[in-house]
Amino acid sequence: MSESLVVCDVDEELVIKVEQFRLRKETDNAAIVMKIDEKKQLVILEEEHVDISLDDLRDIVPERQPRFIVYSYKYHHDDGRISYPLCFIFSSPVGCRPDQQMMYAGSKNKLVQTVGMSKVFEIRNTEDLTEEWLKEKLGIFG
């Protein structure tokens, strides 16, 4: 017996929030954490953080529940340049409810497309959410 894949809509206020986040002028690391309101089948804002390290973010992201994260990262390149890539991180931990896992997985692409993200990464264990991991992932973008 297979369940049909649920693709959730994206809250309009969240779309506006991400667009404002994309245009922010601050140069610190910042994050928007999103979750799915399962009753409404809607991706919504859970919390927003400014001046947050990946270590602090790792402590906030649930270990047993999926989350979507947009993270603005102050990236120091080897050649001395600094950039501020906007990263979409899908935290999909091992051990969460299968129906919840499917709902998040089914909604990820729609959310990524709706908010216009290109640097899209996935983690299966919140302990992997480290600066070293993110730098490795961003390395493929040059």
C-alpha positions as a Markdown table, in Angstrom:
| # | Residue | x | y | z |
|---|---|---|---|---|
| 1 | Met | 0.0 | 0.0 | 0.0 |
| 2 | Ser | 1.6 | 3.2 | -1.1 |
| 3 | Glu | 0.7 | 6.7 | 0.1 |
| 4 | Ser | 0.4 | 9.5 | -2.5 |
| 5 | Leu | 3.1 | 12.1 | -2.3 |
| 6 | Val | 1.9 | 15.3 | -0.6 |
| 7 | Val | 3.3 | 18.5 | -2.0 |
| 8 | Cys | 2.6 | 21.4 | 0.4 |
| 9 | Asp | 1.9 | 25.0 | -0.6 |
| 10 | Val | 4.2 | 27.7 | 0.6 |
| 11 | Asp | 2.9 | 30.4 | 2.9 |
| 12 | Glu | 2.8 | 33.8 | 1.0 |
| 13 | Glu | 4.2 | 35.6 | 4.1 |
| 14 | Leu | 7.1 | 33.1 | 4.0 |
| 15 | Val | 7.9 | 33.9 | 0.4 |
| 16 | Ile | 8.0 | 37.6 | 1.2 |
| 17 | Lys | 10.2 | 36.9 | 4.3 |
| 18 | Val | 12.7 | 34.9 | 2.2 |
| 19 | Glu | 12.8 | 37.7 | -0.5 |
| 20 | Gln | 13.5 | 40.3 | 2.2 |
| 21 | Phe | 16.2 | 37.9 | 3.7 |
| 22 | Arg | 17.8 | 37.6 | 0.3 |
| 23 | Leu | 18.1 | 41.4 | 0.1 |
| 24 | Arg | 19.5 | 41.9 | 3.6 |
| 25 | Lys | 22.5 | 44.2 | 3.9 |
| 26 | Glu | 23.9 | 42.8 | 7.1 |
| 27 | Thr | 27.2 | 40.8 | 6.8 |
| 28 | Asp | 26.7 | 38.3 | 9.6 |
| 29 | Asn | 25.5 | 34.7 | 9.3 |
| 30 | Ala | 21.7 | 34.4 | 9.5 |
| 31 | Ala | 19.0 | 31.7 | 9.1 |
| 32 | Ile | 15.3 | 31.2 | 8.4 |
| 33 | Val | 14.0 | 27.9 | 9.7 |
| 34 | Met | 10.8 | 26.6 | 8.2 |
| 35 | Lys | 8.5 | 23.7 | 9.0 |
| 36 | Ile | 5.4 | 22.2 | 7.6 |
| 37 | Asp | 2.1 | 22.9 | 9.3 |
| 38 | Glu | 0.7 | 19.4 | 8.7 |
| 39 | Lys | -2.9 | 20.2 | 9.2 |
| 40 | Lys | -2.8 | 23.1 | 6.7 |
| 41 | Gln | -0.3 | 21.3 | 4.5 |
| 42 | Leu | 1.6 | 24.6 | 4.3 |
| 43 | Val | 5.3 | 25.5 | 4.6 |
| 44 | Ile | 5.6 | 28.2 | 7.2 |
| 45 | Leu | 8.2 | 30.2 | 9.1 |
| 46 | Glu | 9.2 | 28.6 | 12.3 |
| 47 | Glu | 11.9 | 31.0 | 13.4 |
| 48 | Glu | 14.4 | 33.6 | 12.2 |
| 49 | His | 17.9 | 34.1 | 13.6 |
| 50 | Val | 20.6 | 36.7 | 13.0 |
| 51 | Asp | 24.3 | 36.5 | 13.8 |
| 52 | Ile | 24.0 | 32.7 | 14.2 |
| 53 | Ser | 26.8 | 30.2 | 13.7 |
| 54 | Leu | 26.3 | 26.8 | 12.2 |
| 55 | Asp | 27.1 | 25.4 | 15.6 |
| 56 | Asp | 24.3 | 27.4 | 17.2 |
| 57 | Leu | 22.0 | 26.5 | 14.3 |
| 58 | Arg | 22.8 | 22.8 | 14.7 |
| 59 | Asp | 21.6 | 23.1 | 18.4 |
| 60 | Ile | 18.3 | 24.6 | 17.2 |
| 61 | Val | 17.4 | 22.2 | 14.4 |
| 62 | Pro | 15.4 | 19.2 | 15.7 |
| 63 | Glu | 17.3 | 15.9 | 15.7 |
| 64 | Arg | 14.2 | 13.8 | 14.9 |
| 65 | Gln | 12.0 | 16.1 | 12.7 |
| 66 | Pro | 12.7 | 17.5 | 9.2 |
| 67 | Arg | 13.2 | 21.2 | 8.6 |
| 68 | Phe | 14.0 | 23.5 | 5.7 |
| 69 | Ile | 16.6 | 26.2 | 6.3 |
| 70 | Val | 17.7 | 29.2 | 4.3 |
| 71 | Tyr | 21.2 | 30.2 | 5.6 |
| 72 | Ser | 23.1 | 33.3 | 4.7 |
| 73 | Tyr | 26.8 | 32.5 | 5.2 |
| 74 | Lys | 29.8 | 34.7 | 5.3 |
| 75 | Tyr | 32.1 | 32.7 | 3.1 |
| 76 | His | 35.9 | 33.4 | 3.2 |
| 77 | His | 37.4 | 32.1 | -0.1 |
| 78 | Asp | 41.0 | 30.8 | -0.3 |
| 79 | Asp | 41.9 | 33.8 | -2.5 |
| 80 | Gly | 40.8 | 36.3 | 0.1 |
| 81 | Arg | 37.4 | 37.2 | -1.3 |
| 82 | Ile | 34.3 | 37.2 | 0.8 |
| 83 | Ser | 30.9 | 36.3 | -0.5 |
| 84 | Tyr | 27.5 | 35.7 | 1.1 |
| 85 | Pro | 25.9 | 32.7 | -0.5 |
| 86 | Leu | 22.4 | 31.9 | 0.3 |
| 87 | Cys | 22.1 | 28.2 | 1.0 |
| 88 | Phe | 19.0 | 26.0 | 1.2 |
| 89 | Ile | 19.5 | 23.1 | 3.6 |
| 90 | Phe | 17.0 | 20.3 | 3.9 |
| 91 | Ser | 17.4 | 18.6 | 7.3 |
| 92 | Ser | 15.9 | 15.2 | 6.9 |
| 93 | Pro | 17.0 | 13.2 | 9.9 |
| 94 | Val | 17.1 | 9.5 | 10.1 |
| 95 | Gly | 14.4 | 8.3 | 12.5 |
| 96 | Cys | 11.6 | 10.8 | 11.9 |
| 97 | Arg | 8.1 | 9.6 | 11.0 |
| 98 | Pro | 7.9 | 8.2 | 7.5 |
| 99 | Asp | 4.8 | 10.2 | 6.6 |
| 100 | Gln | 6.5 | 13.4 | 7.8 |
| 101 | Gln | 9.6 | 12.5 | 5.9 |
| 102 | Met | 7.5 | 12.0 | 2.7 |
| 103 | Met | 5.6 | 15.3 | 3.2 |
| 104 | Tyr | 8.9 | 17.2 | 3.5 |
| 105 | Ala | 10.6 | 15.4 | 0.7 |
| 106 | Gly | 7.6 | 15.9 | -1.6 |
| 107 | Ser | 7.5 | 19.6 | -0.8 |
| 108 | Lys | 11.2 | 20.4 | -1.1 |
| 109 | Asn | 11.4 | 21.0 | -4.8 |
| 110 | Lys | 8.3 | 23.3 | -4.8 |
| 111 | Leu | 9.7 | 25.3 | -2.0 |
| 112 | Val | 13.1 | 25.6 | -3.6 |
| 113 | Gln | 11.5 | 26.7 | -6.9 |
| 114 | Thr | 9.1 | 29.1 | -5.2 |
| 115 | Val | 11.9 | 30.9 | -3.2 |
| 116 | Gly | 14.4 | 30.8 | -6.1 |
| 117 | Met | 17.3 | 28.9 | -4.4 |
| 118 | Ser | 20.2 | 27.4 | -6.4 |
| 119 | Lys | 22.6 | 26.1 | -3.6 |
| 120 | Val | 20.5 | 23.2 | -2.3 |
| 121 | Phe | 21.9 | 20.7 | 0.2 |
| 122 | Glu | 20.6 | 17.9 | 2.3 |
| 123 | Ile | 21.7 | 16.5 | 5.7 |
| 124 | Arg | 20.5 | 13.3 | 7.3 |
| 125 | Asn | 22.1 | 13.9 | 10.7 |
| 126 | Thr | 22.1 | 17.3 | 12.4 |
| 127 | Glu | 25.6 | 16.6 | 13.7 |
| 128 | Asp | 26.8 | 17.0 | 10.1 |
| 129 | Leu | 25.7 | 20.6 | 10.0 |
| 130 | Thr | 29.2 | 22.1 | 10.5 |
| 131 | Glu | 31.1 | 24.9 | 8.9 |
| 132 | Glu | 33.5 | 22.3 | 7.4 |
| 133 | Trp | 30.6 | 20.5 | 5.7 |
| 134 | Leu | 29.1 | 23.7 | 4.3 |
| 135 | Lys | 32.5 | 24.9 | 3.0 |
| 136 | Glu | 32.9 | 21.5 | 1.3 |
| 137 | Lys | 29.5 | 21.8 | -0.3 |
| 138 | Leu | 30.0 | 25.4 | -1.4 |
| 139 | Gly | 33.4 | 24.4 | -2.9 |
| 140 | Ile | 31.7 | 22.9 | -5.9 |
| 141 | Phe | 30.2 | 26.4 | -6.8 |
| 142 | Gly | 33.7 | 27.9 | -6.9 |
